[in-house]
Amino acid sequence: MTTLAPYRSGHRGRDGFAQLLHAEWTKFRTVRGWVAGLAVTALVTVLIGLFSALGSQTSCGDRKCDRAVPVGPGGQAVTDSFFFVHSALTGDGTLTARVSPLTGTRGVEPWAKAGLILKDGTTRGSAYAALMQTGAHGVRMQHNFTEDLAAPPGSWSRLTRTGDTITGSVSADGVTWTDAGAVDLPGLPETIEAGLFATSPSHNVIADGRLGGTKITGGPTQVSASFDGIAREGGFSGGWRGDDLGADSMSYPSLGGGFTESGGAITVRGSGDIAPAVTGDGERVEESLVGAFAGLIAAVVVGTLFATSEYRRGLIRTTLIVSPRRERVLAAKALVLGAVTFAAALAVVPLSRAILRGNGNILIPVPTTTELRVVVGTAAVIAVAAVFALAVGSLLRRSAGAVALGIATLVLPYLLATSSVLPSGAAQWLLRVTPAAAFAVQQSIPEYPQVLAAYTPAQGYYPLPP
């Protein structure tokens, strides 16, 4: 009969925490069921991602393959669609004009825009700075799509370029001017395009459906504005030219944008938006990780069994005889389980993205740091879910109950909140008070106050930040 050696706290080489970690790792890798569960976690993640990619296969017959998503200076997807009346500006210069109140054929959208803009050419997504009148948000100074600043009121606008710095000024009478802000556009070329613009986003009515979810109705709009008192100073050359940027965009189809010039005044009409893209053609990065949700369920099962199996078979007694400090045992189990689950998830999660892209689908661009956060964060969510299940299993010591509680706590709230079952308010509340809030780490596109959209869990937006 083998006699177990008594516990001695002084033998650090034999019963130290590193030794305990090694023992738990040996247990994990030698139990086929746990290793098989980890393999299932990886397998279902990849397979469901594969099926999702196959189900959303892009057909070039609808011209989707030919449409590139514009990318802004920060690496994010943008909407860059407006009518641009412009002339070349080489070096420093100043553009001044008075902007009339905006008008629209079916009213004026709150974020309809018209004003002055200095832009790095006419390529969609290129750097710019603009000083504009809006439909319901006063005068704004915006640049590079994501940056938005409220400016003092005034019908007169002025943009001044000094090197890479663009300074905005407003006036009520064209005589006394107030600073509206200054922005830097690093790398601005010597010659840029400067002029007048008008654009108006789609009219969207956002409401909760009868059975939950969000209903969005509306359509494209157009806005017009007149500019007079136009003055150009500095390195301007050539006359005015008109371009309908983004006129072929399916998100903001052209409504016949254009301009007319009469008596020194110019009237510009246009549709679209100059803003970050929160919707559009293509798949979000997180949509390629749909298989991670199924992988999380498998990870919950593995984490539960890693705790409950020892209680069911009585092996926990042997473990606690060798290492009586229960919290050290649980810490070692948590580190081993979290590490192996994270490594497995991190290895397979990028495969889903590669499969989606390789199947001809367009992924909406996001900054590299955001994409890294989504991938690594998703793997971390799966790993933490496994550790959470380990904790529940250690408390309940029964596999069925622990798995059921883990799924009810992590999986069910996520399903209810994102599947359009609940009204948006209830869905957001659920993702504030349950551990399913961790899925916010997958949100790749933030909310922007200058863009009206359905910012709900069903649309990929969460009430808490990533």
Buried (B, 14 or more C-beta within 10 A) or exposed (E): EEEEEEBEEEEEEEBEBEBBBEBBBEBBEEBEEBBEBBEBBBBBBBBBBBEBBEEBEBEEEEEBEEBEBBBBBBBBBBBBBBBBBBBBBEEEBBBBBBBBEBBBEEEBBEBBBBBBBBBBBEEBBBBBBBBBBBBEBEBBBBBBBBBBBEBBEBBBBBBBBEEEBBBBBBBEEBEEBEEBBBBEBEEBEEEBBBBBBBBBBBBBEBEBEEEBBBEEEEEBBBBBBBBBEBEBEBBBEEEBBBBBBBBEBEBBBBBEBBBEBEEEBBBBBBBBBBBBBBBBBBBBBBBBBBBBBBBBBBBBBBBBBBBBBBBEEEEBEEBBEBBEBEEBBBBBBBBBBBBBBBBBBBEBBBBBBEBBBEBBBBBBBBBEEBBEBBBBBBBBBBBBBBBBBBBBBBEBBBBEBBBBBBBEBBBEBBEBBBEBBBBBEBBBBBBBEBBBBBBBBBBBBBEBEBBBBBBBBBBBBBBEEB
